């Protein structure tokens, strides 16, 4: 194996690392693809083949996972959690959170604390 192959990072790995570091920002598939040096279409195809989700769904799932962790902290409001996790509107965050967890953020927090 030569040194250039050791430095190669798979596009999906590069993309997931980018998402994990930047999930709080308003990032798009194009932004992720540009970071990886590939087209949006190719990025989407790689994600679906390797992870069975699109880059946007991966970002969404990661944000919800972070929200579940963040919201358990006693001093964090739903609004703070929404913005921390990259959602522009707390109401949209609440809707998404409930869709994924079957609980509102407030109810989820109450259950986690008890």
C-alpha positions in Angstrom: 0.0 0.0 0.0 1.5 3.4 -0.9 1.3 6.5 1.2 -1.4 8.2 -1.0 -3.9 5.3 -0.4 -3.3 5.6 3.4 -4.5 9.3 3.2 -7.7 8.5 1.3 -10.9 8.8 3.3 -14.0 7.3 1.9 -16.5 10.0 0.9 -19.2 8.6 3.3 -16.8 8.7 6.2 -15.7 12.2 5.3 -19.4 13.2 5.0 -20.5 11.7 8.3 -17.6 13.3 10.1 -18.5 16.6 8.6 -22.1 16.2 9.7 -21.1 15.3 13.2 -18.9 18.4 13.5 -21.3 20.8 11.8 -24.8 19.5 12.7 -25.6 22.7 14.5 -25.3 24.7 11.3 -27.7 25.0 8.4 -25.9 22.6 6.1 -27.3 21.1 2.9 -26.5 18.1 0.8 -24.7 20.3 -1.6 -22.5 21.7 1.2 -21.7 18.2 2.3 -21.0 17.0 -1.2 -18.7 20.0 -1.8 -16.8 19.2 1.3 -16.3 15.7 0.0 -15.4 16.8 -3.5 -18.2 14.9 -5.2 -21.6 15.7 -6.7 -24.8 15.7 -4.6 -26.1 12.8 -6.7 -23.0 10.7 -6.1 -23.1 11.5 -2.4 -26.7 10.5 -2.2 -26.1 7.2 -4.0 -23.1 6.4 -1.8 -25.1 7.0 1.4 -28.1 4.9 0.3 -25.7 2.1 -0.8 -23.7 2.1 2.4 -26.0 3.4 5.1 -29.5 2.9 3.6 -30.4 6.6 4.2 -29.8 9.8 2.3 -27.4 12.4 3.6 -30.3 14.6 4.7 -31.9 11.7 6.6 -28.6 10.9 8.3 -28.3 14.6 9.4 -31.8 14.6 10.6 -31.3 11.4 12.6 -28.1 12.7 14.1 -29.8 15.9 15.1 -32.6 14.0 16.8 -30.0 11.8 18.6 -28.2 14.8 19.8 -31.4 16.5 20.9 -32.4 13.4 23.0 -29.1 13.7 24.8 -29.1 17.5 25.2 -32.7 17.7 26.3 -32.0 15.4 29.3 -29.9 18.2 30.8 -32.1 19.8 33.4 -31.4 23.5 32.5 -32.0 23.2 28.8 -35.3 24.4 27.3 -37.0 23.0 24.2 -36.1 26.2 22.3 -32.4 26.0 23.4 -32.3 22.4 22.3 -33.9 23.1 19.0 -31.3 25.8 18.1 -28.4 23.8 19.6 -29.3 20.9 17.3 -29.6 23.0 14.1 -33.3 23.4 13.9 -34.4 26.9 12.8 -37.8 26.8 14.5 -38.6 25.3 17.9 -42.1 24.3 16.7 -40.7 22.4 13.7 -38.2 20.7 16.0 -41.0 19.7 18.4 -42.9 18.2 15.5 -39.9 16.2 14.2 -38.9 15.1 17.7 -42.4 13.8 18.5 -42.5 12.1 15.1 -39.3 10.2 15.9 -39.7 9.5 19.6 -43.5 9.5 19.9 -43.2 12.0 22.7 -43.0 15.8 22.7 -39.6 17.1 23.8 -41.2 18.3 27.1 -42.7 14.9 27.8 -39.5 13.1 26.8 -37.5 15.4 29.2 -39.9 14.7 32.0 -39.6 10.9 31.5 -35.8 11.1 31.3 -35.6 13.1 34.6 -37.9 10.8 36.5 
